[in-house]
Amino acid sequence: MINIFTHFSNQLLVGFGWTVLSSVLALIFSLIIGGAFAIMEVVPNKVARFIGHAYVEIFRNIPLLVITMFFYLVIPMYVVKINGFTAGTIGLTLYTSAFIAETIRSGIQSVSKGQMEGARSTGMTYWQAMRYIILPQAFKIVIPPLGNQFINLVKNSSVLAFVAGFDLMYQANSIASITFDTINSYLVVGVLYLIITLPLSYYMRYLEKKVA
């Protein structure tokens, strides 16, 4: 395993960098998009609820690879030219945001309805109550499942191997085909994925304890 990393360190570090970049971008945007659609699923407006629910059901029930290949093959052909990295990151973002939306929605709905009623009775608008009363409580509830979604996002970034051509999994496949040392190639990549996911896991645990 050490020999694999020594001889192909440049390739692996490049793959590591692109995987981290894609994961960070997808994490940020999926949290924003997922949060927005989660709120749409619980607002009083029926149209907004329908749109939010439709978004979640569509992207949650289509395989990640299918979504990614759609953006990699169909969008450049008929809409706008994008590279494999962009296609993979968009696919990863949309797929993850659907699960995050469901996670946040369940957190919002687990907050007692009396909290909203109490906030409205003090003169707050619906959105003020949502911002200052409901969402802070929901955030505390959903930290553990959100952490799981973030870690799954990092692991799902391996889909870039099919479209981008330079992420960790692609580099592992490339090295294994050259060295015929499949086991050690994937062991090294597994360790590199752990380097990404373990700090994230421990940070989410720290955050959970801090806001408890």
N, C-alpha and C positions, 0 to 999 in steps of 0.2 A: 504493500500500500504506500509506504514511504517513497519507494522508487518511482511509482506512478506519479505521485505528486511532484517529486523532484524533476523528472524529465518533462512533464507537461504542465508545469506550474503556471506558465503564461496563459495557456489555453484555459485552465481551470479558473484562474483569477479573473480572466475576461468573462467567462461564463458566470462566475459568482457575481461580478459587478452588474452585469445585465439582468440577472435574476433579482438582485436586490432592488435595482432601479424599477423594474417592472412591478415588483411586489409593492414597493412604497407608493408608486403612482396609483396602482389599482386599489390599494388600501385606502388612500385618501379619498379618491373619487367614489369608491363603492360605499364608503361611510356617508359621504354627502348625499349621494343619490338614494341609497337605501334609507337614510333618515327622512328624506323628503317624501318618498313613496310610503313609508310607514305612517307618516302624519296624514297623507292623503287617504290612507285606508281607514282612518278613525274620525275624520272631520265630518260634520253634519251634512255636507254637500254630497248628494248621491252620485253625481257625475264624477267628482273627484275620487270618491270611494271606488267606483267602478274602474276608473283608470288605474288607480293604485293596485287594486286586486288583480286586474288583467296583466299588468306589468309583472307582478310577482309570480303569477301562475305560469306565464309564458316562459320567463327566463329561468325559473326554478325547475321546470320540468323538461327543458331541452338540454341534452348533454353539452358540457363545456366545449368539447372538441367541435361539435356541430356549429355552435355559435362562433367559435374562433375561425373555423374554415369559411363560414359565411362572410365574415369581414375580410378574410384573406383573399378569397376568390371572387365573390359576387360584387362586393362594394367597389373594388378597383376596376372591375369590368364595366359597371353601369353607373357609378356615382362619382367617386373621386379616388385617385391613386394614393394608396397608403402602403407602407412597408410591413413586413411580417411582425416586427416588434410592436408597431402601433396596433395592428390587427389583434395580436395576442393579448396586449394590455387592455384593449377595449373589450374583447370577449371575456377576459378574466374579471374586469370591472363590472360588467353587466350581470354576469352570472353570480358573482359574490354579492352584489348589491341586493339581489332578490332575496337571498337568505338573510342578509342583514336587516332588510325591511321587515321580514317576518319576525325576526328576533326583537327588534325595537317595538314593533306593533304589539307583540305579546307583553312586553314590558309596560307599555303605555296602558294597555287594557287591564293589567294586573293592579294598577293603582286604583284605589277605592274611588267610586263615582262621587262619593261625598266630598272628595278633595276638590273636584271641579265645581261642584255645586256651592261649596263653601267659598271658593275663590270668586265665583260669579256673584255671590250674594254680597261680597264686599265692594262690588263695583268694577271688578276687573272684566276686560273683554275676554272672549274665548281664547284669543291668541296670547294675551298677557298671562292668562291662567295656564295655558299650555307651556309657555316659556319659563315662567317663574315657579310654578307649582308642580305640574305633571311631569315634564321632561326631566328635571333634576332627580326626582324620585325613580322614574323609569330607568334612568341611566345607571343608578346604583344596582338595580335589579338585574340588568342585562349585561353587566361587565363580564361575568364568567362565560356565557354563551357567545358574546362578542369576541372574547379572546380565542375561543375555539374556531370561530369563523376566520379570524385573522391568520391563525396558524394554517388552517385549511387553504386559505388563499395562497400562502407561500408555497405550500406543497403542490397546489394546482398550477402554479406558474410553470411547472414542467411541460405544460401544453405548448409553451414557446418552442420546444424542440421540433414541433411539426411545422412551424411557420417562420420562426425568426432565424434559426440557424446558428445561434451563438450562446444560448443559455446553458446552464449546468448540465441538463440532461442530454442536450445535443453534444456537448463536449465529451460527456461520458461515453456516448455511443461512438463518437469519432475515435476516442482513445482506445476503446475496447476493440474496435475494428482493426486498429493498427497493431496493438500489442497482443491481441487475443487473450488478454488477462481481464476477462469480464468481471470476475468477482471483486478484485481489488479496485478496478475502475469505479464500480458502483459503490463500493465501500467508502472511497474517498469522497464521492459526491454526497453520499449519505451523511458523512461527517460535516461537510460544508453546509448542507441543509440544516443540520442541527445547530451550527453556529448562528444561523439566521433565526431559527424558531425558538431555541431555548431562551435567549434574552427576552424575546417577545412574550413568551409564556410566563417567565418570572416577573416581568414588568406588569402584566395584567393581574397577577396574584397580588403584587404590591399595591396596585391601584385599587383592587377590590378591598384589601384590608384598610387602606387609607380612607376610603369614602364610606366604609361600613359604619 
